[in-house]
Amino acid sequence: MFTHDSTVIEVSLDNLLYNVSQIRQLIPGGLKIIAVVKDNAYGCGAGPVASILEQTRQVTMFAVARYDEALQLRDAGVLLPILILGHTAPGTIRDSSLHDIIYTLNDIQDFHDWTIINKNIDFFVNVDTGMTRMGMLPHEINRLAPHLSTAGHLHCKGIYTHFTSADYPGTETVSQQTTRFFQTLEILKKNGIHPEAIHFSNSAASIRFPPEGCTHIRPGVILYGCKPDPSQDFSISLKPVISLKSVVIKLKKVPRGTRVSYGGHYTTPEETWIGVIPAGYAQGVPRYLSNKGEVIIREKKYRIAGNVTMDYIMVDVGANPEICIGDEVVITGEQGEESISPDQIALLGNTIGYEVMCNLGRSVLHRYVHNGSIIREISGTIF
């Protein structure tokens, strides 16, 4: 009997560790790695991902977007320091009992809020050198620096920025942002503040630009085997960490001229068999794959027939299929010599692998593989 769990997300912790090893080959030996595991480790499951990286001593810190993500990591038993990149409400900081949490100074108001909290606060300064998103502008930090040095319970442990265009070949923005960044660091130093952690290298910068003057790099998507831009070549060997797999649950023989799925945008060119697969956009199959995406069954690729629906896709498997109910279907991942990566799916939708991975259904059973064996299965939304 088939159930909702006939569709699974498989996470290869072996491929994750392989990717980390490839990243280490790119950087000077003394540099440390801050692993970005925000937004559920880009859909891979932050708890299991962070746990294996901590156990194998591959990284020295984790970065998340929000406080609740840091709380989930602590609930998962993760002990390494955690950097919260986004805004954290003052009340949350005041009431927090988590240890080794590093907050981000993103705004002057953060400093004012923190001064009235009777609690030691470790923080990194986020310098907005061109992203125009979170972070403080250099002139704001210049104005605030004298006050930072006299706030005894506030401890500046690091400084970082975020590049806008490190994945663009020949970009001049990296050098421009780097100049602003180190000018701001000098402002802090002149006011007696000497951050221990200095970092600006996201995934693209980690590959393409030397992290001179830094103590850490901050890779994200390349940990999970995707390129910063799927349309470009990057000088690193990566293996996709996440796969979406399902099964054939129904086969039906239909005559020529049969319309398939919503809107009838696919019409069978001849008498054929249609395979039904219990995975749709609710499970993470992008709707833009309608009539153009592919799946792998018995090491052969088949085109999706008609529109992707919420919980199902259909494929035309031909007049004489060598396919059976119960056969494994790979939507993204590998089967034999055939493979479909998140980057390949992203290219079909003019998007990026980040979005493909983050949109995989959290309610889908997640299966974790390490040393070639399934070590854990998680069903539900909490990882």
C-alpha positions, -999 to 999 in steps of 0.1 A, spaced: 0 0 0 13 34 -10 14 63 15 24 99 14 59 88 25 63 71 -9 79 105 -17 110 112 2 138 137 4 172 120 7 201 140 21 236 127 15 258 136 45 286 119 26 283 145 -2 281 173 23 314 163 38 329 159 4 319 194 -5 335 207 27 367 190 18 366 207 -16 361 241 0 390 235 23 413 229 -7 404 264 -20 413 284 11 445 290 32 450 264 59 445 288 88 411 301 77 381 288 96 347 280 82 314 294 93 288 271 78 256 288 68 227 266 78 199 292 77 164 284 65 167 248 75 201 244 58 187 254 25 160 227 28 184 199 39 176 200 76 197 222 98 199 199 128 213 168 110 236 190 88 250 210 117 254 179 138 275 160 113 297 191 106 302 195 143 310 158 150 335 157 122 351 190 133 347 205 98 336 240 109 340 263 139 307 282 138 272 282 123 253 311 108 215 313 108 190 340 99 168 341 130 168 334 167 143 306 164 168 288 141 195 291 167 171 276 193 163 247 170 201 239 167 205 240 204 175 217 208 192 193 183 223 192 206 246 215 185 271 231 208 293 253 185 288 291 185 260 303 164 259 337 146 224 352 140 227 372 108 193 389 111 175 411 136 167 398 170 141 415 192 155 430 224 131 411 245 143 378 230 179 387 238 169 396 274 151 364 280 175 341 261 193 314 280 212 300 250 250 300 253 275 309 227 250 329 206 264 359 187 240 386 176 245 410 147 246 447 151 225 457 120 212 491 131 220 520 154 187 512 172 201 477 180 229 494 200 204 517 219 182 487 227 212 466 239 226 493 262 196 490 285 197 452 287 215 441 318 232 412 301 265 405 284 260 405 246 285 392 221 279 406 186 294 410 151 291 443 132 274 439 98 288 466 74 265 475 46 291 481 19 267 479 -10 240 453 -5 215 479 8 198 453 29 207 446 65 237 461 82 250 496 91 265 520 67 302 530 72 294 565 83 269 552 109 296 529 123 320 559 124 294 578 145 287 548 168 322 535 173 332 557 203 301 545 221 307 509 213 341 510 230 327 523 263 297 499 266 312 474 290 286 446 286 286 448 248 314 428 232 323 432 196 336 398 185 336 402 148 329 422 117 315 411 83 299 422 51 280 406 22 290 409 -15 263 417 -40 279 404 -72 308 380 -64 293 355 -88 296 379 -118 328 373 -138 350 404 -140 329 424 -114 345 454 -98 320 455 -70 341 431 -48 371 453 -47 349 484 -41 331 467 -12 363 452 2 378 487 3 348 501 22 348 471 46 385 475 56 381 512 60 353 505 84 374 480 103 401 507 107 375 529 123 367 503 149 404 497 156 411 534 161 384 533 188 400 504 206 378 477 191 397 448 176 373 421 162 386 386 165 365 373 135 367 390 101 348 376 71 332 386 38 334 354 16 301 339 7 300 309 -16 309 327 -48 337 348 -32 351 317 -15 358 303 -49 367 334 -69 384 359 -46 411 354 -20 399 362 15 429 384 23 428 400 57 401 376 69 400 349 96 369 330 83 349 323 52 311 319 52 300 294 25 263 286 20 250 270 -11 282 253 -22 281 232 10 249 217 -4 264 210 -39 249 238 -59 266 266 -78 260 303 -68 248 307 -104 238 275 -122 245 290 -156 282 295 -149 313 274 -144 330 275 -110 364 260 -103 353 235 -76 340 200 -77 307 196 -59 282 169 -53 245 176 -48 235 168 -12 197 166 -16 175 144 -37 138 142 -42 125 107 -49 92 91 -53 75 60 -69 52 51 -97 18 45 -81 -4 41 -111 -1 31 -148 -30 37 -172 -32 29 -209 -48 57 -229 -56 63 -266 -41 88 -289 -53 123 -284 -59 120 -246 -54 152 -228 -34 151 -196 -36 172 -164 -51 206 -157 -58 226 -188 -51 197 -211 -18 212 -223 -3 178 -231 -20 155 -256 -8 120 -262 6 117 -298 -3 79 -299 -17 52 -278 5 52 -247 8 46 -210 7 74 -184 26 69 -152 13 87 -121 38 98 -94 27 112 -60 49 143 -60 38 178 -70 45 214 -61 35 207 -25 64 183 -23 88 206 -41 84 199 -78 83 234 -94 52 241 -115 75 256 -142 86 220 -149 52 214 -165 57 198 -199 94 204 -199 109 188 -167 121 152 -166 122 124 -141 144 92 -141 128 58 -140 149 26 -144 178 48 -155 159 64 -183 146 100 -184 109 107 -191 93 141 -198 67 154 -174 33 153 -193 11 182 -186 9 206 -157 25 198 -124 -3 195 -98 -2 200 -61 4 163 -52 10 146 -85 29 146 -117 23 124 -148 48 111 -173 42 96 -207 62 63 -206 54 51 -241 34 24 -258 55 -5 -245 69 6 -211 94 -15 -191 81 1 -160 61 -13 -130 41 2 -102 65 7 -73 95 16 -94 116 44 -80 113 78 -96 141 103 -92 130 139 -96 163 153 -85 192 131 -77 210 102 -93 199 68 -106 226 47 -123 244 68 -149 216 94 -151 212 124 -128 192 156 -124 206 183 -102 189 212 -84 210 235 -107 196 218 -138 161 222 -125 168 258 -117 180 266 -152 147 254 -166 129 280 -144 155 308 -149 162 307 -111 189 294 -88 195 261 -70 189 279 -36 152 284 -45 148 248 -57 162 233 -25 144 257 -1 111 250 -18 113 212 -12 83 202 11 91 202 48 63 178 54 80 152 32 99 124 49 136 133 51 161 104 49 197 110 60 225 88 45 260 86 60 287 61 50 263 47 25 236 38 51 204 54 62 211 67 97 180 88 104 145 95 91 126 126 101 89 133 92 74 166 99 84 203 99 109 205 127 145 196 120 
